[in-house]
Amino acid sequence: MSDEISKINTLIEKFTIAWNRHDAKEFAELFVDDGEWTDALGQHVKGKAQIEKLYEYPFKSVPKDVTLTIISVRKRIITNEIFAIDVEWKTAENKTPDGKPIPDRNGLLDLIDSLEGDRTRIILGHNVDYTTAYSRSDLIHDSKYTDAISNR
């Protein structure tokens, strides 16, 4: 069990390094060949080539100076070879496309990983950015909607 945890920690470390190097190819190599990824903007791609292509431009433009920091990692072993990982993250040095500084961002990575030999690789990943200009309560105005949520 501790060996699997060590491999998961190594994957998260490699994820952070690839992101902070802004290296689309290195980032894509963290995935299985037919891995799937949904970025913080909701763009979904499948396969290493598409994941790499998705990040080629952004890593050279808007987030090119962004630094990713991992806040916390929660791991759940589903089988001996499949893991679920939640990673809370924060980025600093964020800028608009025209170069104006913006506040730090934070969010959550949801990853499903596979143990392949001596390392883990991402099968499926979703990146959610929690940074918003409004809160959930700002969006909920209809009592029928809020009642439905509270009755779940």
C-alpha positions in Angstrom: 0.0 0.0 0.0 2.7 2.5 0.9 4.4 1.8 -2.5 1.2 2.8 -4.3 0.9 6.0 -2.2 4.5 6.8 -3.1 3.8 6.4 -6.8 0.7 8.6 -6.5 2.8 11.3 -4.8 5.4 11.0 -7.6 2.6 11.5 -10.2 1.4 14.7 -8.4 4.9 16.0 -8.2 5.5 15.3 -11.9 2.2 17.0 -12.7 3.3 20.1 -10.8 6.7 20.2 -12.4 5.2 19.8 -16.0 2.7 22.6 -15.3 5.3 24.9 -13.8 7.7 24.3 -16.7 4.8 25.0 -19.1 5.7 22.0 -21.1 2.7 20.6 -23.0 4.5 17.4 -24.1 5.7 16.6 -20.6 2.2 17.3 -19.3 0.6 15.0 -21.9 3.0 12.2 -21.0 1.4 11.9 -17.6 -1.6 10.4 -19.2 -2.4 6.9 -20.6 -2.4 6.8 -24.4 -6.2 7.3 -24.6 -6.5 9.5 -21.5 -9.2 12.1 -21.2 -8.9 15.6 -19.8 -11.3 18.4 -19.2 -9.6 21.7 -18.4 -10.8 24.6 -16.2 -12.6 26.1 -19.1 -14.6 22.9 -19.8 -12.7 21.9 -22.9 -12.6 18.1 -23.2 -10.0 16.2 -25.2 -9.0 12.6 -25.5 -5.6 11.1 -26.1 -2.1 12.4 -25.4 -1.8 14.2 -28.8 -5.0 16.2 -28.1 -4.0 17.0 -24.5 -0.6 18.2 -25.7 -2.3 20.3 -28.5 -4.7 21.8 -26.0 -1.9 23.2 -23.9 0.7 24.2 -26.5 -0.8 27.7 -26.9 -1.9 28.4 -23.4 1.5 27.4 -21.9 3.1 30.1 -24.2 0.5 32.8 -23.5 -1.8 33.5 -20.6 -0.5 31.0 -18.0 3.1 31.1 -19.2 4.3 32.7 -16.0 1.8 31.0 -13.6 3.1 29.0 -10.7 1.0 26.0 -9.6 1.2 25.0 -5.9 -0.5 21.9 -4.5 -2.5 22.7 -1.3 -3.7 19.2 -0.4 -4.0 15.7 -1.9 -6.7 13.1 -1.0 -6.2 9.6 -2.3 -8.5 6.7 -2.5 -7.4 3.3 -3.7 -10.2 1.8 -5.8 -8.4 -1.4 -6.8 -4.8 -2.5 -6.6 -4.3 -0.7 -10.0 -6.8 2.1 -10.0 -6.8 5.2 -7.8 -9.0 8.3 -7.4 -7.1 11.5 -6.4 -8.4 14.9 -5.5 -5.8 17.7 -5.6 -6.5 21.2 -4.2 -4.4 23.7 -6.1 -3.5 27.4 -6.2 -1.9 29.4 -8.9 0.0 32.7 -8.6 1.3 35.2 -11.1 -1.9 35.0 -13.1 -2.5 37.6 -15.8 -5.2 38.5 -18.3 -4.5 37.8 -22.0 -3.3 41.5 -22.3 -0.8 41.0 -19.4 -2.7 42.7 -16.5 -2.2 40.9 -13.1 -5.2 39.1 -11.6 -5.6 37.6 -8.2 -4.4 34.1 -7.3 -6.7 31.3 -8.4 -7.7 28.1 -6.7 -9.5 24.9 -7.6 -9.6 21.1 -7.6 -8.2 18.4 -9.9 -10.2 15.2 -9.9 -8.0 12.4 -11.3 -8.5 8.7 -12.0 -5.1 7.0 -12.3 -3.8 3.7 -13.3 -0.8 1.9 -11.9 1.4 0.8 -14.9 4.5 -1.0 -13.9 6.6 1.3 -11.7 4.5 4.5 -12.2 0.9 5.8 -12.2 -0.7 7.6 -15.2 -3.8 9.6 -15.6 -6.8 7.9 -17.2 -9.3 10.7 -16.7 -8.8 14.2 -15.3 -11.1 17.2 -14.6 -9.8 20.6 -13.5 -12.2 22.9 -11.7 -11.4 26.5 -11.0 -13.2 27.7 -7.9 -12.2 31.3 -8.5 -15.4 33.3 -9.3 -16.7 36.8 -9.2 -19.8 35.7 -7.3 -20.9 33.1 -4.7 -23.3 30.2 -5.2 -26.0 32.1 -3.2 -25.8 34.9 -5.8 -26.9 32.4 -8.4 -29.8 30.8 -6.5 -32.9 33.1 -6.4 -35.7 30.6 -6.9 -37.0 29.0 -3.7 -38.2 26.0 -5.6 -34.6 25.4 -6.7 -33.1 25.9 -3.2 -35.9 23.7 -1.7 -35.1 20.9 -4.2 -31.4 21.1 -3.2 -32.0 21.0 0.5 -34.3 18.0 0.2 -31.7 15.8 -1.4 
